[in-house]
Amino acid sequence: MTQNSTYSYRKLYQKLIQLTLFLFTIFIFAQSAPPPVEGDYRSKITGNWTEVSTWEIYTCTGGVCVWIPATTVPGVGTTATAQGNYNVFITQGTEVTVNTSQTYYFGNLYILANNPVLNVFSSVSSGPDVGRINLENGPIEFKLLGDNQNIYIFGGVFYFKTLSASLGLRSGNSIVITDYNALGTESGLGSNGLQQLGITCTGDQKIKFYNSDGTLVETEYGVCASSSPYNFVQLNNFGGSLAAQLQLYPLKVCVGDTKTPVNLTAHYTGLIPPGKNVTYELKLESAPAGYNFPTLSGTFISPGDAASIPDPSLGPFALAGVYTYSLTVSYPFDDTSTSHLISSTRSVTLEVSPAGSINCACYKDPVIDTVNKYPTKLGITALGSAGATSGTPTDFWPEKVQGGHIALESRHKGFVINRVENTGAILIPVEGMLIFDMSDGQPKIYTVKSGDTTPAWHTFTTPTCPPF
């Protein structure tokens, strides 16, 4: 779970409200769009979002990737449970119009421009150097509600070109605005970034936030009119963010595992003004009864350094269960006793499984003979290792791989045992034979089980460790 607070500089302090549930971020710093990957879309001409002719798709064949005419439009057919993983780029010199309400779930949306964008206030930027999205024919709402589905306005324009037009975002996602051409002015809207119909704000162009289930979190977070928590001028000019960052590796361990330390990496991102007094708290949110984790807390002066927030190592664990840790980073917006607190929280979860369970088949260390050599005689390689030496003419691969019956190596190929229709398909089974039984999806071995006198097919069902 992530919680971010939003703030903006200068006179926004008086307008700030507690927004830790809204998870909205605005960044003002240099950015660039990532290179395309297979499946991404881009606008190739000016046109409607719902017209296939507006779009190209990035496709790869035989290692060669090119843009080709799209056969579908981005977002079509996506849902909260069937989200696309591609990005969408509104390219320079194109305008994409959304004239009916739409809800899409895909990756990020990038609105691009060739920088620097000239300030042509009070006209909305357009032309061969600027990409633009137009919301037309209100009432209309353009909703992007996917997981991690952010909007990046890199010098381009998101234009509320009609009355009763709104942009809906998923709570926790972000708008990133860079290269705004009126930076530093509190009265001018400039001509790129967020734009509204005409020069006079009507209050009908809005940014809203939604929960994952589609329920509204904030109906008027950003409105052109100044009566909103933020207006478009303020969002374009003075946005900022704070986001706690907490990573956990690995995400799963076993009870009693002394060889696999669990590492928590704690830090933060955002635009904290230098000199601010930053407070952190790294603590345990929940765990099996009997487990204790001392809360780590402290302060440092922004920007701090890599060691400002500690990175503890955890384990071994004696109790199976789910462990949840959280990091909260905060600082006061100004230096007064009544200052609004800018705060962000991030939590991570660790799963500890019982020793001997399916997730913990074996974690014993192998016995190592440091005196004698046990060269592996058979090897299959996809890396061209066959015959390679490790220092002596007689020490070839796979012989130099010690202690194995067979050595298999590849960076992208899996090992698949024989897949057979059922055990009856093996007419003459031999003890020690391994198969994957397609009739029930189980790996099986033909052997004598403890207590039996003759071999039979047995399914691998009991994880264990070999005795040494």
Phi, psi and omega in degrees: 000138178239139173229124178240144171256150180245143175216170171214160190281177174059238192277008182284347183304319181293339184259357184291140171234164181290115188237024183297341178275345186272336172055047182252137179230142175233126181245138173237089175197166187297135179218162172215151182287148178287160175294152181291154172234166185303132180100347179291154176248153169215152176282131180255337178217168172286132182179186179279148179302321187275006176260126182300325184297344180287339196242155166237156178234144182270120184230151184232133177222124179059032179085357179255124184246134181216161172274130178229161178303135181284154175252350174222168178260152181297136177093340184296132179082355180278147177221177179298331181258356178224069185275139172285153181250015182265157174263162179232131182243126170266108192274163180300137177085004179238148173236127180250124184258132173250111185242008170222151181298134183222150173230123185231155178225100175215205180280224183271156175247124181245128177246111196256164174204157171275118186267153002279147175277124181288142178279109179249029179311129019252031177261148177284134183300141175201179177109187188292345182261358190231135169264148186210143169250131179247125170266118185233166174060058179291162002287138184211145176224129178252109186248130174242103192241021180281165173293133177053040180255097185255161175247127179245112178259093184265072180086349180277197187225133165250109193251115173277085194273005182217163173289156178055052177242137181218152174251122179255130181238154176284133176303126183107344179265177194225156160252134176242121182242121178230165176056038177289131191272007175233029183303129177100353177255133183265354184249341184256140180275352184068204181224008174223192186073221176278128182229151180238166180299123176067194183266329184270129179285136179255343183086002181261356176258121193222158167246127182241162176234143183234151168284172180296335180272006177091358178281147183288137172260314182217121186273338182220057180293308177237122181228148178302321181293148185286351181283351180282165175307320175224140171257173186297323178299316181293319180295319179294323188270314200235024183289158175197176183205163173220128181221115173294145179234126179220115178248148180232132176212132353284174180271345181221137174219177181244151175302132177084000181285110181264354185259353184239088178292145176259123185250130172259125177248118187242131174197196180209161172233166178131184184248075177274123180303139178302144178093351179288148179273107185263134179246139177233154175215116177250116189216170175271126178271319180199153182189167174301146180303134179104348180264137180233140175225115182293131179295133178254123181217158179175185179224158174205165181266126179300138012269357181065201178212187185296337182262007183296324176246127185291153177243089185286153173253133187248162175098170359289164183252133180262349185237131176283149178148192182252130181243129180239126179244152179223152175236127174243129176239135183209162172200154180282141180298319174228189188261016179270162182291340181256017185298144171296135182267119175275121189218148177215140181232138176228136179234153178225156185234136178245135177253121178250117184262151177297143175300136181090353178285176184299332178277354185227054184301319179196131174229018178289147174284143177289155173284129183245127177260108185276355184260307184268157175252141177234077187294143175279130188266339184234134180214147174232124185232141171255008185248007179072028185275344188303126178086352180291139181262163177241024175135332180236149184301333184262001184258081185262162169279133011265005182302326183288347172279113191270143165082017181243158171276327178211141177248126177239134179215136177193154177265344185214016179240141178263160176264121182242121175283166184305129177260118182236157184300316176193173182295335179291344179286343177271103186286325181231079180292148180238138182302133183097355181290137178247138175218163167251112185279110183287343181290330179229003176069033184240139170283139185221155178230142179263107185201175177268117178276152180306127180098346178263165178247343180232151180288154177204171177281128180230139179275141174289104182233343185245105177291143180200178177242140178289143176285147178241000000 
